[in-house]
């Protein structure tokens, strides 16, 4: 217990350092340096690829499966509602304030501490891999997705995100579509029976009424939302087309390609921007899930996107903090959430390792 208590203190100190260091998505070099230095001070041999820091347990055995512990150290831009300095870690009334404290610095430092705890352990059932990664907030090209080819083949992953240390055993994927309603361009003064703006209502009604039949037990139905609309540039000209943007949250019963194929039935042209952010899940009978449930944690399906979307293995989200605090002004995480997360991570992994 003394070692865990020390790791708790050191993890909280690292989180304060990370908060005090600007790490906007794509600009994480300074926090990467802090994380690498922290691991090396704990005797961990680690490597760096771009702004991603990673390491494998000391007594790696390539014949055993690999369990990834992953979270990100990039942040979003601080919003205008902040009343406190987003880049100054402050503990007030048991709350640690600062940008990235909840999403996902808290989970990251607790997973780092957990990895250090197991780093020199022998004869584990899994090899442990830690990856502190970049560009999660923007789904950028230089984050976990770029690191995966460098890592050994991952069999199972725990992705650190604020879940109140409950088990997000499934996560919806995301496909963003560009839809084009075509018509005939003309001067506004002349008759035009093919004005694309007049077609908007029918098209939106089609999207609003479209139903995806497969409803997931963990994630519910696929959710399609029209989020943007753009058409026309001047008052006296009918445009040739109108553009819509669709945000589609995909459950674990559909592939992204299936969603794309179904939406080709729409009364307009529909094109996917990318199909790589897939839904993800882990079997309920997996030892990590069973250990978490035995520890009193709940299992649920998450509607929010994380780096799980780029993983092809079984994975779950698990971390201290509350998703509702993410990206809010005066973001914070409770200190006791951090203190409780590390022994809980360790307890769950001991059942699997």
N, C-alpha and C positions, 0 to 999 in steps of 0.2 A: 504493500500500500504506500510505503514511503516513496518508492520509485514513481508510482502513478501520480502522487501528489506533486512531486518535482516536475514531472512532465506537464501537469496541468498548469503550473505557474509559468513554465517556459513557453508553453503554447500560447497562453494569454499575452505574454510579453512579445512574442513574435507577431501576433495579430495586431497589437498596438503599433509595432514597427511597420507592418504592411499598410495599415490605415494611414500612417503618417507619410507614406511614399506613394505619389500619384502613379496609378497603373491603369490608365484608360485602355480599353481594348485595342490591341495593336502596339501599345507603348509600355510593355510590361518588363522591360529589361532591368530596371532597378529592383523591382520586387523579386524577379527571378534570381538576382544576385543575393538578396537577403535570404531567400529560401535555400539556395545552394549552400551558402555559408552556414546556415542553421543546421542543416543535415550533416555537413562535414564536421561541425563542432561536436556532433553526437556520434562521430566515428563511422558515418555512412559514406560509402563510395558512391558518388552519384555523377550523372552526366547531364549535359545540356544540349538540346536541339532547338535553335532559335530561342524563344523565351519559355520553352518547356523544360522543366527539371524532372528527372526521373531516376529511379534506382530500383534494384532488386535485392532481396534479402541475401545476407552474407553467405549462407550455405545453400545456394541455388542448386536444385537437382532438375536438370532438363527433362527427366523422365516423368516428373510430376506436373499436374495442371498448374496454371497460373491464375492467381486472383489479383485483380487490379483494384487499387484504391486511388480514386481520382477526384480532384476538384480543381477549380480554376482560381487564378489570382488576378484576373482582369476585372475592371468595373465599368459600369455605364458612366455617362456624364452626370455629375450632380445636378439635380433639378433646382429651379429657382426658389423653391419653398424652404430651402435650408435656413435655419436660424443659428445653427452652429457651424463652425469650420468643418467642412466634410473631410479635410485632410489633417485633422487633429484628433487623435484618439483621446476620449475623455470618459472616465468612469464616474457616473452620477447616479446615486440611488440604486446601485446594483446593475446599471445598464452601461454597456460599453458602446459609446456612440462613435460613428464615423462611417464614411463611404466604404462599402464592401464588408462591413463588419458582419452583417447577416447573410449577404449574398456575394460570395459564399466563403468569406474569409474564416468564419467560425468553423465551418465544416472542414475547410482545408487544413487549418492548424491542428484540429483534433485528429484528422486522419494522419497527418505527419507525425504527431506524437504516438499514435497507435502503431504506425510502421516502425518507428524507433524502438518501441517496446518489444516488438517481435523480431527485430532485425538480426540479432545474433542467436535466435532460437534454432535448435537443430531438430531434424526429423519431423518437420511439419508435413501435413498432408498436401498442402499447396505451397507453391512458391508465391511470395508476396511481391507485388510491384506497386510502387508509389509513383504517381505522375501528377505534378502540379503544373497545370496547363494554361495556355493563353487563349485569347480571342473567343471565349465561350459566348460572351454577351452579343457578339456580332456574327456568330457562326462563321468566323473568318477562316481563311485557308491555312493558317499557321498555328492551329491549336491542336487538340487531341487527334483530330482526323489526320493531320500530317505526321504525328508521332507514331501512330499505330503500326505502320510498316516497319519501324525501327524496333519495336518491342517484340518479345516473344508472343506467340499466339495466345490471346487471352481467352480463358475458359469461362470466367465469371467476373463481374465487376460490381463494386460499390461506388456509386457516384455521389459525392458529398454536395448536397444542396439542403436548404432549410426545410426540413419536414417535421420539426418538433420531435425528432428521433423516432418517428413512426416509419413504417416500411412502405415506400411507394413501389409496389411490386409490378406496376405497369405504368407506362407513360405514353401519351398520345404523340404521334408524329405530326409533322407539318408539311403541307404543300401550299405554296403561294402560286396562284394562277393569274395570268393576264388575259382578260376577255375583251374581245373587240366586236362592237356592234357596227356593222358596215351600212352605209347608205350612199346617197348621192350629194356631192357638194353643189351648192348653188348660191346665187344672190338671194338675200332674204326677201327682196321685192317680187320675186317670180314664184309661180306655183311649183311645189315640189312634194310629190307623194311618197318620196323615199328619204325623208328626213330621219337620220339615225337617232336623234334625240327623242322623237316620238315613239321609238321602239323600246326605250329604256324600261318603261313600266312592265311591258310584257316579259322582257328578259329577266328583270329582277324578280317578278312573280314566279318565273320558272325556277330560278335558283332558290327562292324562299320556300317553294313547295316541294322541291326535290327531296326525296327520302332515301337514305341509305339503309337497306333492310337489316344488315347484321348489327346487332346491338351487343356490345361486350359486357360481360358480367363485371369486369374490373373498371372499364373506361366508359361505359355507356355508348351512345350513338356517335357516329361521325358528325362533326359540327362544321357546317359551311356558313361563312359570313361574308357578305359584300362589304368591303371596308373602304374602298376609294372609288371615285368616279371623276372622269375628266372628259370634257368635250367642248369644242368651240374656242375661238380666239378673239372674235370680234362680233359686235352686235348685228352687223348687216350681212353676215355670211353663214350659211348652213354648212357645218363641217362634214367631211367625208366619213367620219367614224366617231364613235364614242368609246372610251376605254374604261373598263372596270377592273378592280383588283379583288380577288377572292382569297380569303384566308380559310384553309380547310384543315381542321384538326382530326387526324386519322387514328381510329382505334386499332387494336391488335388483331382484328379479324379481316382487315383489308391490307393489301400492299399499296404503296403509293401509286404504282403503275395501274392497279385496278381502279383507283379513284380517278386517275387521269383518263382512263378509257371510258368510264361511265359518264364523265362530264363532256365527252365529245357529242353527246346527245343534245346538248344545249342549243338554243336557237341563235347562236352566235359562235364565233371562233374562240376556242379556249386553249391556252398554251401554258404548260407548267414551267416555272422558272428553274426548279430543281426537284429531283425525286430522292435526294440522298438523306433527308431528315425523317427517318422511319420511326414507327412506333416500336416500343421495346417492352420486355417483360421478363419475369423469372418464375419458374414453376413454384407453386405453393409448397411442394414437398422438398424444395431445396434445403439443405442443412442450415444455411444462413437464415432463410425465412423462418424455419421452424425454431431456430435458436432465438430469433427476435421476438416471435410470438410467445415463446416460453418465458421471455424476459418481460412480458407484459405490454409489448408494443402492438399497435394495430396495423393491419395491412390495408392498403387502399390504392386506387388508381389515380394518377396525377394528370391534370389537364395541361400543365406547363411543360415547356421544352427545356431540355438540358443536353449535356454532352452524351447522354445515353443514346441520342438519336444517331450518332455516328458509330455506335458499337453494334456488332453482329452477334455477340454472345449474350447469354443470360445476364441480366443486370437489374439492379434496383437502386433507387435513390434513398439516401439515409443521412441525415445530418441535423445538428442543432440549429435553432432559429425557427422563424415562422415565415413562410413564403409571402404572407400578406404584408410583411415589412419591406420586402425587396423593392428597390427602385423608389422608395418613398423618401420624403424630406426627413432629415435628422434620423437616418437609419441607425438601428442599434441592435445589439444582441445582449441578452442577460448573461452576466458573468457565470451565474450558476448553471445556465444551459451548457456553457463550455465545460465547466467542471464535471457535470454529469455525463456529458457525451463520451469523454475519453474512456472511463471505465466501462461504459455500456458497449462501445465499439469493441473493446478488448474482450469483454465477456462473450459477446456474440461470436467473435472470431475464434475464440478458444474452443467453442463447440464444433467449429468447422475445421480448424487447423490441427 
